[in-house]
Amino acid sequence: MGIVPAVKLARVSLPLSPGDTIILMSDGIYDSGRRSWVGRYLTSLIDDEIESGRQYGPRQLADRILGEAIRQYRGRTADDATVAVVRLR
């Protein structure tokens, strides 16, 4: 955001509850490979949690998302690739 002069911000409010997970990622994650991979990949992680009966921790989720972004870029990212995952208690 800091290098783009015409960024327009939008405020979004959502109700959050204990157990909710917030995933923040830089454009280096989102823009890696095909953009459509992010939603499909997150859905597959959720499905895996449901099927296995276990929940990934925030670090595990961030590592998996970053790993998939690097795979989408075929081993190298073209931009910074940052993922932050927070689970509310």
C-alpha positions as CSV (number, residue, x, y, z in Angstrom):
1,M,0.0,0.0,0.0
2,G,2.8,2.4,0.8
3,I,4.2,2.6,-2.7
4,V,0.8,2.9,-4.6
5,P,-0.4,6.5,-4.4
6,A,-4.0,5.9,-5.4
7,V,-5.0,3.2,-2.9
8,K,-8.6,3.5,-1.8
9,L,-9.4,1.9,1.5
10,A,-12.7,0.4,2.4
11,R,-13.8,-0.3,6.0
12,V,-15.5,-3.6,6.5
13,S,-17.0,-4.7,9.8
14,L,-17.8,-8.4,10.5
15,P,-19.0,-10.0,13.7
16,L,-16.3,-12.3,15.1
17,S,-16.5,-15.1,17.7
18,P,-14.1,-17.2,19.6
19,G,-12.6,-19.9,17.3
20,D,-12.9,-17.7,14.2
21,T,-9.7,-17.5,12.1
22,I,-8.5,-14.4,10.4
23,I,-6.0,-14.8,7.5
24,L,-4.1,-11.8,6.2
25,M,-1.9,-12.2,3.1
26,S,0.2,-9.9,1.0
27,D,-0.4,-9.5,-2.7
28,G,2.7,-11.7,-3.2
29,I,0.6,-14.6,-2.0
30,Y,-2.7,-13.7,-3.7
31,D,-1.0,-12.9,-7.1
32,S,1.1,-16.0,-7.2
33,G,0.2,-18.2,-10.1
34,R,-3.5,-18.2,-10.9
35,R,-5.6,-16.0,-8.6
36,S,-8.3,-18.6,-8.3
37,W,-6.0,-21.0,-6.4
38,V,-6.3,-19.1,-3.1
39,G,-10.1,-19.7,-2.5
40,R,-9.8,-23.3,-3.6
41,Y,-6.8,-24.0,-1.4
42,L,-8.4,-22.5,1.7
43,T,-11.5,-24.5,1.0
44,S,-9.4,-27.7,0.8
45,L,-7.7,-26.9,4.1
46,I,-11.1,-26.5,5.8
47,D,-12.4,-29.7,4.2
48,D,-9.2,-31.5,5.4
49,E,-9.8,-30.2,9.0
50,I,-13.4,-31.4,8.9
51,E,-12.6,-34.8,7.5
52,S,-9.6,-35.4,9.8
53,G,-11.3,-34.1,12.9
54,R,-8.3,-32.0,13.8
55,Q,-7.7,-28.3,13.6
56,Y,-4.5,-26.7,12.1
57,G,-2.9,-24.2,14.3
58,P,-2.3,-20.6,13.0
59,R,1.4,-21.4,12.3
60,Q,0.5,-24.5,10.4
61,L,-2.1,-22.7,8.3
62,A,0.4,-19.9,7.5
63,D,3.1,-22.4,6.6
64,R,0.8,-24.3,4.3
65,I,-0.5,-21.2,2.6
66,L,3.0,-19.9,2.0
67,G,4.2,-23.3,0.8
68,E,1.3,-23.4,-1.7
69,A,2.1,-19.9,-2.9
70,I,5.7,-20.8,-3.5
71,R,4.5,-24.0,-5.4
72,Q,2.2,-21.8,-7.5
73,Y,5.2,-19.6,-8.4
74,R,7.2,-22.8,-9.3
75,G,9.6,-22.4,-6.4
76,R,10.2,-18.6,-6.4
77,T,8.0,-15.7,-5.5
78,A,8.1,-12.6,-7.7
79,D,7.1,-10.3,-4.8
80,D,7.2,-10.4,-1.0
81,A,5.0,-13.2,0.3
82,T,3.6,-12.7,3.7
83,V,0.9,-14.6,5.6
84,A,-0.5,-13.9,9.1
85,V,-3.0,-16.1,10.7
86,V,-4.9,-15.3,13.9
87,R,-7.3,-17.5,15.7
88,L,-9.6,-15.8,18.2
89,R,-10.0,-17.3,21.7
